[in-house]
């Protein structure tokens, strides 16, 4: 089994995070499935206080925010590291509805977010 790629914890301390077990419960899947999602680049995790955690804003009720996995793929294809992806998702961009890319994704503005991510590849 391959190691789970992690981002450095570049998030503000007040950003709520969830441990893998809680994510699994929320998504109604096994913890191994959550770890596989991390390995497959569908989610990004950090270590906080020694625990593997995932930002809570990556989820809406019992699902991953629509467009997040695709945005992570675009950023990965552009050569971003997991840490750079996380920083980009949480950095304010006043040209986006929702101010940060992750908030724009949460408000169904995935097309605008992906356009900006694709433009960064050039």
N, CA, C and O atoms as CSV, one atom per row, in Angstrom:
chain,resi,resn,atom,element,x,y,z
A,1,UNK,N,N,0.854,-1.173,0.000
A,1,UNK,CA,C,0.000,0.000,0.000
A,1,UNK,C,C,0.901,1.238,0.000
A,1,UNK,O,O,1.853,1.320,0.776
A,2,UNK,N,N,0.599,2.174,-0.854
A,2,UNK,CA,C,1.432,3.370,-0.965
A,2,UNK,C,C,1.086,4.371,0.134
A,2,UNK,O,O,-0.012,4.378,0.691
A,3,UNK,N,N,2.064,5.204,0.412
A,3,UNK,CA,C,1.870,6.228,1.439
A,3,UNK,C,C,0.874,7.282,0.960
A,3,UNK,O,O,0.734,7.531,-0.238
A,4,UNK,N,N,0.198,7.883,1.909
A,4,UNK,CA,C,-0.767,8.930,1.588
A,4,UNK,C,C,0.003,10.236,1.415
A,4,UNK,O,O,0.717,10.655,2.326
A,5,UNK,N,N,-0.133,10.881,0.260
A,5,UNK,CA,C,0.555,12.167,0.081
A,5,UNK,C,C,-0.126,13.235,0.928
A,5,UNK,O,O,-1.353,13.331,0.965
A,6,UNK,N,N,0.683,14.026,1.598
A,6,UNK,CA,C,0.161,15.062,2.488
A,6,UNK,C,C,0.639,16.430,2.053
A,6,UNK,O,O,1.688,16.570,1.424
A,7,UNK,N,N,-0.142,17.431,2.395
A,7,UNK,CA,C,0.273,18.822,2.227
A,7,UNK,C,C,0.813,19.296,3.573
A,7,UNK,O,O,0.445,18.770,4.623
A,8,UNK,N,N,1.682,20.289,3.527
A,8,UNK,CA,C,2.076,20.954,4.761
A,8,UNK,C,C,0.839,21.679,5.290
A,8,UNK,O,O,-0.017,22.102,4.513
A,9,UNK,N,N,0.748,21.818,6.594
A,9,UNK,CA,C,-0.409,22.500,7.171
A,9,UNK,C,C,-0.222,24.009,7.034
A,9,UNK,O,O,0.268,24.676,7.945
A,10,UNK,N,N,-0.624,24.531,5.876
A,10,UNK,CA,C,-0.528,25.967,5.596
A,10,UNK,C,C,-1.850,26.679,5.883
A,10,UNK,O,O,-2.003,27.865,5.592
A,11,UNK,N,N,-2.788,25.952,6.450
A,11,UNK,CA,C,-4.101,26.515,6.759
A,11,UNK,C,C,-4.043,27.358,8.022
A,11,UNK,O,O,-3.239,27.104,8.919
A,12,UNK,N,N,-4.902,28.361,8.080
A,12,UNK,CA,C,-5.042,29.121,9.319
A,12,UNK,C,C,-5.491,28.166,10.421
A,12,UNK,O,O,-6.205,27.197,10.162
A,13,UNK,N,N,-5.076,28.440,11.628
A,13,UNK,CA,C,-5.411,27.578,12.763
A,13,UNK,C,C,-6.910,27.454,12.983
A,13,UNK,O,O,-7.372,26.467,13.556
A,14,UNK,N,N,-7.686,28.455,12.530
A,14,UNK,CA,C,-9.130,28.406,12.746
A,14,UNK,C,C,-9.884,27.641,11.662
A,14,UNK,O,O,-11.108,27.528,11.737
A,15,UNK,N,N,-9.187,27.113,10.657
A,15,UNK,CA,C,-9.841,26.305,9.621
A,15,UNK,C,C,-10.192,24.953,10.242
A,15,UNK,O,O,-9.313,24.224,10.701
A,16,UNK,N,N,-11.473,24.630,10.251
A,16,UNK,CA,C,-11.935,23.371,10.836
A,16,UNK,C,C,-11.485,22.199,9.982
A,16,UNK,O,O,-11.554,22.244,8.754
A,17,UNK,N,N,-11.024,21.153,10.647
A,17,UNK,CA,C,-10.570,19.946,9.963
A,17,UNK,C,C,-11.259,18.734,10.575
A,17,UNK,O,O,-11.717,18.766,11.717
A,18,UNK,N,N,-11.319,17.670,9.788
A,18,UNK,CA,C,-11.953,16.437,10.245
A,18,UNK,C,C,-10.963,15.283,10.148
A,18,UNK,O,O,-10.231,15.184,9.164
A,19,UNK,N,N,-10.927,14.414,11.148
A,19,UNK,CA,C,-10.087,13.220,11.046
A,19,UNK,C,C,-10.690,12.247,10.031
A,19,UNK,O,O,-11.874,12.330,9.706
A,20,UNK,N,N,-9.870,11.336,9.541
A,20,UNK,CA,C,-10.297,10.371,8.527
A,20,UNK,C,C,-11.541,9.607,8.979
A,20,UNK,O,O,-12.454,9.389,8.183
A,21,UNK,N,N,-11.584,9.204,10.235
A,21,UNK,CA,C,-12.742,8.441,10.731
A,21,UNK,C,C,-14.036,9.235,10.594
A,21,UNK,O,O,-15.067,8.683,10.208
A,22,UNK,N,N,-13.987,10.519,10.906
A,22,UNK,CA,C,-15.188,11.345,10.801
A,22,UNK,C,C,-15.578,11.571,9.337
A,22,UNK,O,O,-16.764,11.594,9.006
A,23,UNK,N,N,-14.588,11.736,8.470
A,23,UNK,CA,C,-14.875,11.872,7.034
A,23,UNK,C,C,-15.553,10.607,6.532
A,23,UNK,O,O,-16.534,10.673,5.792
A,24,UNK,N,N,-15.029,9.457,6.935
A,24,UNK,CA,C,-15.615,8.187,6.510
A,24,UNK,C,C,-17.070,8.076,6.952
A,24,UNK,O,O,-17.925,7.639,6.182
A,25,UNK,N,N,-17.347,8.466,8.172
A,25,UNK,CA,C,-18.719,8.440,8.679
A,25,UNK,C,C,-19.601,9.387,7.878
A,25,UNK,O,O,-20.709,9.030,7.477
A,26,UNK,N,N,-19.106,10.579,7.651
A,26,UNK,CA,C,-19.874,11.587,6.915
A,26,UNK,C,C,-20.197,11.114,5.496
A,26,UNK,O,O,-21.308,11.315,5.007
A,27,UNK,N,N,-19.212,10.480,4.836
A,27,UNK,CA,C,-19.411,10.010,3.453
A,27,UNK,C,C,-20.048,8.625,3.395
A,27,UNK,O,O,-20.394,8.138,2.319
A,28,UNK,N,N,-20.200,7.993,4.561
A,28,UNK,CA,C,-20.765,6.647,4.644
A,28,UNK,C,C,-19.924,5.641,3.852
A,28,UNK,O,O,-20.446,4.831,3.086
A,29,UNK,N,N,-18.608,5.720,4.060
A,29,UNK,CA,C,-17.672,4.795,3.431
A,29,UNK,C,C,-16.679,4.327,4.495
A,29,UNK,O,O,-16.638,4.870,5.599
A,30,UNK,N,N,-15.889,3.326,4.156
A,30,UNK,CA,C,-14.846,2.845,5.060
A,30,UNK,C,C,-13.685,3.838,5.107
A,30,UNK,O,O,-13.466,4.596,4.162
A,31,UNK,N,N,-12.951,3.826,6.208
A,31,UNK,CA,C,-11.787,4.699,6.322
A,31,UNK,C,C,-10.771,4.417,5.220
A,31,UNK,O,O,-10.103,5.334,4.742
A,32,UNK,N,N,-10.653,3.154,4.817
A,32,UNK,CA,C,-9.735,2.814,3.720
A,32,UNK,C,C,-10.127,3.508,2.425
A,32,UNK,O,O,-9.257,3.876,1.636
A,33,UNK,N,N,-11.414,3.691,2.195
A,33,UNK,CA,C,-11.890,4.398,1.001
A,33,UNK,C,C,-11.443,5.860,1.051
A,33,UNK,O,O,-11.033,6.415,0.031
A,34,UNK,N,N,-11.518,6.482,2.216
A,34,UNK,CA,C,-11.077,7.875,2.369
A,34,UNK,C,C,-9.581,7.960,2.091
A,34,UNK,O,O,-9.126,8.870,1.400
A,35,UNK,N,N,-8.821,7.018,2.626
A,35,UNK,CA,C,-7.370,7.009,2.365
A,35,UNK,C,C,-7.086,6.827,0.883
A,35,UNK,O,O,-6.157,7.434,0.351
A,36,UNK,N,N,-7.875,5.998,0.212
A,36,UNK,CA,C,-7.697,5.804,-1.231
A,36,UNK,C,C,-8.027,7.097,-1.987
A,36,UNK,O,O,-7.347,7.437,-2.955
A,37,UNK,N,N,-9.048,7.803,-1.556
A,37,UNK,CA,C,-9.395,9.087,-2.173
A,37,UNK,C,C,-8.233,10.076,-2.038
A,37,UNK,O,O,-7.969,10.860,-2.950
A,38,UNK,N,N,-7.548,10.034,-0.901
A,38,UNK,CA,C,-6.380,10.896,-0.693
A,38,UNK,C,C,-5.247,10.485,-1.631
A,38,UNK,O,O,-4.610,11.338,-2.250
A,39,UNK,N,N,-4.998,9.185,-1.737
A,39,UNK,CA,C,-3.940,8.697,-2.639
A,39,UNK,C,C,-4.270,9.019,-4.097
A,39,UNK,O,O,-3.376,9.326,-4.885
A,40,UNK,N,N,-5.547,8.948,-4.451
A,40,UNK,CA,C,-5.976,9.196,-5.835
A,40,UNK,C,C,-6.069,10.680,-6.178
A,40,UNK,O,O,-6.347,11.029,-7.325
A,41,UNK,N,N,-5.841,11.550,-5.210
A,41,UNK,CA,C,-5.877,12.981,-5.473
A,41,UNK,C,C,-7.275,13.570,-5.535
A,41,UNK,O,O,-7.478,14.614,-6.154
A,42,UNK,N,N,-8.239,12.919,-4.903
A,42,UNK,CA,C,-9.590,13.462,-4.855
A,42,UNK,C,C,-9.779,14.393,-3.667
A,42,UNK,O,O,-10.697,15.212,-3.645
A,43,UNK,N,N,-8.898,14.258,-2.678
A,43,UNK,CA,C,-8.915,15.078,-1.473
A,43,UNK,C,C,-7.473,15.416,-1.106
A,43,UNK,O,O,-6.533,14.800,-1.609
A,44,UNK,N,N,-7.310,16.395,-0.230
A,44,UNK,CA,C,-5.995,16.778,0.275
A,44,UNK,C,C,-6.056,16.756,1.799
A,44,UNK,O,O,-6.993,17.274,2.406
A,45,UNK,N,N,-5.039,16.147,2.405
A,45,UNK,CA,C,-4.970,16.060,3.860
A,45,UNK,C,C,-3.685,16.697,4.370
A,45,UNK,O,O,-2.711,16.870,3.636
A,46,UNK,N,N,-3.717,17.038,5.649
A,46,UNK,CA,C,-2.542,17.560,6.356
A,46,UNK,C,C,-2.417,16.798,7.675
A,46,UNK,O,O,-3.341,16.097,8.090
A,47,UNK,N,N,-1.272,16.945,8.321
A,47,UNK,CA,C,-1.117,16.440,9.696
A,47,UNK,C,C,-1.250,17.631,10.626
A,47,UNK,O,O,-0.564,18.642,10.477
A,48,UNK,N,N,-2.135,17.491,11.573
A,48,UNK,CA,C,-2.321,18.540,12.581
A,48,UNK,C,C,-2.319,17.848,13.937
A,48,UNK,O,O,-3.125,16.953,14.194
A,49,UNK,N,N,-1.417,18.268,14.787
A,49,UNK,CA,C,-1.258,17.641,16.109
A,49,UNK,C,C,-1.069,16.129,15.984
A,49,UNK,O,O,-1.553,15.363,16.818
A,50,UNK,N,N,-0.360,15.709,14.934
A,50,UNK,CA,C,-0.057,14.302,14.727
A,50,UNK,C,C,-1.148,13.504,14.036
A,50,UNK,O,O,-0.932,12.341,13.692
A,51,UNK,N,N,-2.312,14.097,13.825
A,51,UNK,CA,C,-3.433,13.381,13.212
A,51,UNK,C,C,-3.570,13.736,11.737
A,51,UNK,O,O,-3.322,14.874,11.340
A,52,UNK,N,N,-3.962,12.768,10.938
A,52,UNK,CA,C,-4.269,12.976,9.532
A,52,UNK,C,C,-5.661,13.594,9.458
A,52,UNK,O,O,-6.641,12.972,9.870
A,53,UNK,N,N,-5.753,14.824,8.930
A,53,UNK,CA,C,-7.036,15.529,8.899
A,53,UNK,C,C,-7.264,16.169,7.532
A,53,UNK,O,O,-6.328,16.415,6.771
A,54,UNK,N,N,-8.536,16.428,7.249
A,54,UNK,CA,C,-8.963,16.987,5.971
A,54,UNK,C,C,-9.844,18.205,6.272
A,54,UNK,O,O,-10.692,18.147,7.162
A,55,UNK,N,N,-9.650,19.312,5.534
A,55,UNK,CA,C,-10.481,20.498,5.796
A,55,UNK,C,C,-11.978,20.191,5.680
A,55,UNK,O,O,-12.421,19.558,4.722
A,56,UNK,N,N,-12.732,20.642,6.653
A,56,UNK,CA,C,-14.172,20.386,6.685
A,56,UNK,C,C,-14.891,21.023,5.499
A,56,UNK,O,O,-15.898,20.488,5.037
A,57,UNK,N,N,-14.398,22.152,4.998
A,57,UNK,CA,C,-15.072,22.826,3.882
A,57,UNK,C,C,-15.009,22.026,2.582
A,57,UNK,O,O,-15.650,22.401,1.600
A,58,UNK,N,N,-14.250,20.936,2.559
A,58,UNK,CA,C,-14.203,20.070,1.382
A,58,UNK,C,C,-15.473,19.229,1.253
A,58,UNK,O,O,-15.633,18.494,0.278
A,59,UNK,N,N,-16.378,19.334,2.233
A,59,UNK,CA,C,-17.572,18.486,2.247
A,59,UNK,C,C,-18.841,19.309,2.382
A,59,UNK,O,O,-18.868,20.349,3.040
A,60,UNK,N,N,-19.889,18.815,1.744
A,60,UNK,CA,C,-21.251,19.339,1.891
A,60,UNK,C,C,-22.100,18.157,2.323
A,60,UNK,O,O,-22.288,17.198,1.575
A,61,UNK,N,N,-22.597,18.242,3.519
A,61,UNK,CA,C,-23.408,17.170,4.082
A,61,UNK,C,C,-22.682,15.836,3.931
A,61,UNK,O,O,-21.656,15.629,4.579
A,62,UNK,N,N,-23.182,14.926,3.096
A,62,UNK,CA,C,-22.584,13.592,2.985
A,62,UNK,C,C,-21.849,13.387,1.660
A,62,UNK,O,O,-21.808,12.274,1.136
A,63,UNK,N,N,-21.270,14.458,1.121
A,63,UNK,CA,C,-20.554,14.336,-0.164
A,63,UNK,C,C,-19.376,15.309,-0.205
A,63,UNK,O,O,-19.330,16.294,0.531
A,64,UNK,N,N,-18.434,15.002,-1.084
A,64,UNK,CA,C,-17.329,15.915,-1.357
A,64,UNK,C,C,-17.887,17.055,-2.203
A,64,UNK,O,O,-18.742,16.835,-3.061
A,65,UNK,N,N,-17.409,18.261,-1.963
A,65,UNK,CA,C,-17.852,19.432,-2.727
A,65,UNK,C,C,-17.658,19.160,-4.218
A,65,UNK,O,O,-16.587,18.742,-4.658
A,66,UNK,N,N,-18.710,19.406,-4.970
A,66,UNK,CA,C,-18.679,19.185,-6.416
A,66,UNK,C,C,-17.565,20.027,-7.052
A,66,UNK,O,O,-17.440,21.222,-6.783
A,67,UNK,N,N,-16.774,19.388,-7.887
A,67,UNK,CA,C,-15.713,20.080,-8.602
A,67,UNK,C,C,-14.368,20.084,-7.904
A,67,UNK,O,O,-13.366,20.463,-8.510
A,68,UNK,N,N,-14.320,19.670,-6.636
A,68,UNK,CA,C,-13.050,19.698,-5.914
A,68,UNK,C,C,-12.043,18.729,-6.527
A,68,UNK,O,O,-10.900,19.111,-6.780
A,69,UNK,N,N,-12.444,17.492,-6.769
A,69,UNK,CA,C,-11.507,16.502,-7.318
A,69,UNK,C,C,-10.978,16.946,-8.684
A,69,UNK,O,O,-9.791,16.793,-8.969
A,70,UNK,N,N,-11.853,17.494,-9.524
A,70,UNK,CA,C,-11.421,17.974,-10.837
A,70,UNK,C,C,-10.451,19.138,-10.738
A,70,UNK,O,O,-9.497,19.231,-11.511
A,71,UNK,N,N,-10.699,20.021,-9.787
A,71,UNK,CA,C,-9.804,21.161,-9.577
A,71,UNK,C,C,-8.443,20.682,-9.092
A,71,UNK,O,O,-7.414,21.190,-9.538
A,72,UNK,N,N,-8.426,19.717,-8.190
A,72,UNK,CA,C,-7.168,19.152,-7.708
A,72,UNK,C,C,-6.404,18.525,-8.875
A,72,UNK,O,O,-5.186,18.673,-8.970
A,73,UNK,N,N,-7.109,17.831,-9.758
A,73,UNK,CA,C,-6.464,17.223,-10.928
A,73,UNK,C,C,-5.852,18.280,-11.831
A,73,UNK,O,O,-4.714,18.132,-12.275
A,74,UNK,N,N,-6.594,19.343,-12.106
A,74,UNK,CA,C,-6.081,20.427,-12.960
A,74,UNK,C,C,-4.829,21.034,-12.340
A,74,UNK,O,O,-3.839,21.262,-13.035
A,75,UNK,N,N,-4.866,21.294,-11.046
A,75,UNK,CA,C,-3.706,21.874,-10.368
A,75,UNK,C,C,-2.523,20.911,-10.377
A,75,UNK,O,O,-1.377,21.328,-10.543
A,76,UNK,N,N,-2.804,19.633,-10.200
A,76,UNK,CA,C,-1.743,18.626,-10.244
A,76,UNK,C,C,-1.109,18.581,-11.636
A,76,UNK,O,O,0.114,18.520,-11.768
A,77,UNK,N,N,-1.942,18.610,-12.659
A,77,UNK,CA,C,-1.442,18.605,-14.043
A,77,UNK,C,C,-0.611,19.855,-14.335
A,77,UNK,O,O,0.265,19.832,-15.200
A,78,UNK,N,N,-0.885,20.942,-13.618
A,78,UNK,CA,C,-0.140,22.193,-13.790
A,78,UNK,C,C,1.164,22.182,-12.990
A,78,UNK,O,O,1.931,23.143,-13.032
A,79,UNK,N,N,1.411,21.090,-12.260
A,79,UNK,CA,C,2.658,20.964,-11.529
A,79,UNK,C,C,2.624,21.432,-10.091
A,79,UNK,O,O,3.667,21.524,-9.444
A,80,UNK,N,N,1.443,21.731,-9.581
A,80,UNK,CA,C,1.319,22.165,-8.189
A,80,UNK,C,C,1.586,20.998,-7.243
A,80,UNK,O,O,1.199,19.864,-7.522
A,81,UNK,N,N,2.244,21.282,-6.131
A,81,UNK,CA,C,2.365,20.295,-5.065
A,81,UNK,C,C,1.070,20.323,-4.253
A,81,UNK,O,O,0.260,21.237,-4.407
A,82,UNK,N,N,0.878,19.340,-3.404
A,82,UNK,CA,C,-0.323,19.329,-2.552
A,82,UNK,C,C,-0.374,20.584,-1.674
A,82,UNK,O,O,-1.442,21.158,-1.464
A,83,UNK,N,N,0.780,21.000,-1.167
A,83,UNK,CA,C,0.823,22.197,-0.322
A,83,UNK,C,C,0.422,23.433,-1.119
A,83,UNK,O,O,-0.342,24.264,-0.628
A,84,UNK,N,N,0.928,23.563,-2.344
A,84,UNK,CA,C,0.571,24.704,-3.193
A,84,UNK,C,C,-0.909,24.678,-3.550
A,84,UNK,O,O,-1.551,25.727,-3.611
A,85,UNK,N,N,-1.458,23.486,-3.786
A,85,UNK,CA,C,-2.891,23.366,-4.075
A,85,UNK,C,C,-3.722,23.864,-2.900
A,85,UNK,O,O,-4.665,24.637,-3.068
A,86,UNK,N,N,-3.353,23.408,-1.714
A,86,UNK,CA,C,-4.099,23.794,-0.517
A,86,UNK,C,C,-4.030,25.301,-0.307
A,86,UNK,O,O,-5.037,25.948,-0.019
A,87,UNK,N,N,-2.841,25.845,-0.455
A,87,UNK,CA,C,-2.673,27.295,-0.290
A,87,UNK,C,C,-3.540,28.033,-1.313
A,87,UNK,O,O,-4.210,29.005,-0.964
A,88,UNK,N,N,-3.536,27.584,-2.570
A,88,UNK,CA,C,-4.318,28.241,-3.628
A,88,UNK,C,C,-5.816,28.165,-3.334
A,88,UNK,O,O,-6.531,29.154,-3.494
A,89,UNK,N,N,-6.289,27.001,-2.905
A,89,UNK,CA,C,-7.715,26.830,-2.622
A,89,UNK,C,C,-8.211,27.756,-1.519
A,89,UNK,O,O,-9.383,28.131,-1.503
A,90,UNK,N,N,-7.325,28.126,-0.595
A,90,UNK,CA,C,-7.732,28.942,0.550
A,90,UNK,C,C,-7.264,30.397,0.461
A,90,UNK,O,O,-7.433,31.157,1.414
A,91,UNK,N,N,-6.683,30.788,-0.664
A,91,UNK,CA,C,-6.217,32.166,-0.827
A,91,UNK,C,C,-7.310,33.013,-1.459
A,91,UNK,O,O,-7.926,32.609,-2.445
A,92,UNK,N,N,-7.547,34.178,-0.892
A,92,UNK,CA,C,-8.596,35.065,-1.407
A,92,UNK,C,C,-8.309,35.478,-2.842
A,92,UNK,O,O,-7.174,35.784,-3.208
A,93,UNK,N,N,-9.368,35.479,-3.646
A,93,UNK,CA,C,-9.318,35.912,-5.040
A,93,UNK,C,C,-10.607,36.687,-5.279
A,93,UNK,O,O,-11.666,36.098,-5.493
A,94,UNK,N,N,-10.507,38.011,-5.239
A,94,UNK,CA,C,-11.715,38.836,-5.324
A,94,UNK,C,C,-12.423,38.742,-6.662
A,94,UNK,O,O,-13.551,39.215,-6.797
A,95,UNK,N,N,-11.775,38.134,-7.661
A,95,UNK,CA,C,-12.441,37.970,-8.950
A,95,UNK,C,C,-13.383,36.761,-8.955
A,95,UNK,O,O,-14.125,36.543,-9.913
A,96,UNK,N,N,-13.343,35.990,-7.886
A,96,UNK,CA,C,-14.204,34.810,-7.782
A,96,UNK,C,C,-15.401,35.073,-6.881
A,96,UNK,O,O,-15.278,35.751,-5.861
A,97,UNK,N,N,-16.558,34.537,-7.258
A,97,UNK,CA,C,-17.687,34.595,-6.332
A,97,UNK,C,C,-17.366,33.685,-5.145
A,97,UNK,O,O,-17.033,32.516,-5.339
A,98,UNK,N,N,-17.459,34.193,-3.953
A,98,UNK,CA,C,-17.143,33.383,-2.787
A,98,UNK,C,C,-15.781,33.701,-2.214
A,98,UNK,O,O,-15.416,33.158,-1.171
A,99,UNK,N,N,-15.027,34.552,-2.851
A,99,UNK,CA,C,-13.742,35.086,-2.412
A,99,UNK,C,C,-12.578,34.090,-2.504
A,99,UNK,O,O,-11.549,34.450,-3.075
A,100,UNK,N,N,-12.675,32.878,-1.984
A,100,UNK,CA,C,-11.601,31.898,-2.143
A,100,UNK,C,C,-12.062,30.816,-3.116
A,100,UNK,O,O,-13.264,30.585,-3.247
A,101,UNK,N,N,-11.134,30.151,-3.801
A,101,UNK,CA,C,-11.552,29.088,-4.713
A,101,UNK,C,C,-12.403,28.011,-4.037
A,101,UNK,O,O,-13.383,27.551,-4.624
A,102,UNK,N,N,-12.048,27.598,-2.814
A,102,UNK,CA,C,-12.851,26.558,-2.170
A,102,UNK,C,C,-14.262,27.053,-1.880
A,102,UNK,O,O,-15.218,26.291,-2.022
A,103,UNK,N,N,-14.415,28.309,-1.478
A,103,UNK,CA,C,-15.762,28.834,-1.240
A,103,UNK,C,C,-16.532,28.989,-2.542
A,103,UNK,O,O,-17.746,28.788,-2.570
A,104,UNK,N,N,-15.844,29.342,-3.616
A,104,UNK,CA,C,-16.507,29.423,-4.920
A,104,UNK,C,C,-16.994,28.041,-5.350
A,104,UNK,O,O,-18.092,27.916,-5.890
A,105,UNK,N,N,-16.189,27.002,-5.116
A,105,UNK,CA,C,-16.636,25.640,-5.429
A,105,UNK,C,C,-17.869,25.280,-4.605
A,105,UNK,O,O,-18.803,24.659,-5.112
A,106,UNK,N,N,-17.866,25.668,-3.349
A,106,UNK,CA,C,-18.995,25.350,-2.462
A,106,UNK,C,C,-20.281,26.048,-2.901
A,106,UNK,O,O,-21.376,25.594,-2.571
A,107,UNK,N,N,-20.153,27.145,-3.641
A,107,UNK,CA,C,-21.341,27.868,-4.106
A,107,UNK,C,C,-21.600,27.617,-5.589
A,107,UNK,O,O,-22.182,28.450,-6.284
A,108,UNK,N,N,-21.154,26.447,-6.059
A,108,UNK,CA,C,-21.428,25.993,-7.429
A,108,UNK,C,C,-20.845,26.896,-8.518
A,108,UNK,O,O,-21.488,27.135,-9.541
A,109,UNK,N,N,-19.638,27.392,-8.299
A,109,UNK,CA,C,-18.941,28.182,-9.312
A,109,UNK,C,C,-17.679,27.444,-9.770
A,109,UNK,O,O,-16.625,28.047,-9.970
A,110,UNK,N,N,-17.816,26.138,-9.929
A,110,UNK,CA,C,-16.684,25.297,-10.306
A,110,UNK,C,C,-16.060,25.657,-11.635
A,110,UNK,O,O,-14.843,25.555,-11.792
A,111,UNK,N,N,-16.864,26.074,-12.592
A,111,UNK,CA,C,-16.326,26.431,-13.907
A,111,UNK,C,C,-15.342,27.580,-13.800
A,111,UNK,O,O,-14.272,27.541,-14.409
A,112,UNK,N,N,-15.691,28.602,-13.033
A,112,UNK,CA,C,-14.797,29.745,-12.861
A,112,UNK,C,C,-13.512,29.340,-12.150
A,112,UNK,O,O,-12.427,29.805,-12.501
A,113,UNK,N,N,-13.637,28.480,-11.159
A,113,UNK,CA,C,-12.463,28.026,-10.412
A,113,UNK,C,C,-11.544,27.231,-11.333
A,113,UNK,O,O,-10.335,27.461,-11.350
A,114,UNK,N,N,-12.105,26.302,-12.097
A,114,UNK,CA,C,-11.278,25.489,-12.993
A,114,UNK,C,C,-10.628,26.327,-14.077
A,114,UNK,O,O,-9.495,26.047,-14.469
A,115,UNK,N,N,-11.309,27.343,-14.572
A,115,UNK,CA,C,-10.697,28.237,-15.565
A,115,UNK,C,C,-9.460,28.901,-15.000
A,115,UNK,O,O,-8.430,28.975,-15.670
A,116,UNK,N,N,-9.553,29.379,-13.792
A,116,UNK,CA,C,-8.399,30.047,-13.173
A,116,UNK,C,C,-7.268,29.050,-12.938
A,116,UNK,O,O,-6.096,29.368,-13.141
A,117,UNK,N,N,-7.626,27.856,-12.515
A,117,UNK,CA,C,-6.610,26.816,-12.287
A,117,UNK,C,C,-5.922,26.457,-13.617
A,117,UNK,O,O,-4.701,26.301,-13.658
A,118,UNK,N,N,-6.691,26.327,-14.686
A,118,UNK,CA,C,-6.113,26.008,-15.989
A,118,UNK,C,C,-5.224,27.133,-16.482
A,118,UNK,O,O,-4.166,26.879,-17.059
A,119,UNK,N,N,-5.636,28.372,-16.264
A,119,UNK,CA,C,-4.852,29.528,-16.716
A,119,UNK,C,C,-3.495,29.575,-15.995
A,119,UNK,O,O,-2.512,30.062,-16.554
A,120,UNK,N,N,-3.445,29.082,-14.788
A,120,UNK,CA,C,-2.190,29.097,-14.033
A,120,UNK,C,C,-1.181,28.108,-14.607
A,120,UNK,O,O,0.011,28.205,-14.315
A,121,UNK,N,N,-1.638,27.164,-15.415
A,121,UNK,CA,C,-0.743,26.164,-16.004
A,121,UNK,C,C,0.096,26.759,-17.141
A,121,UNK,O,O,1.085,26.160,-17.563
A,122,UNK,N,N,-0.295,27.917,-17.626
A,122,UNK,CA,C,0.416,28.500,-18.779
A,122,UNK,C,C,1.287,29.646,-18.392
A,122,UNK,O,O,1.946,30.237,-19.248
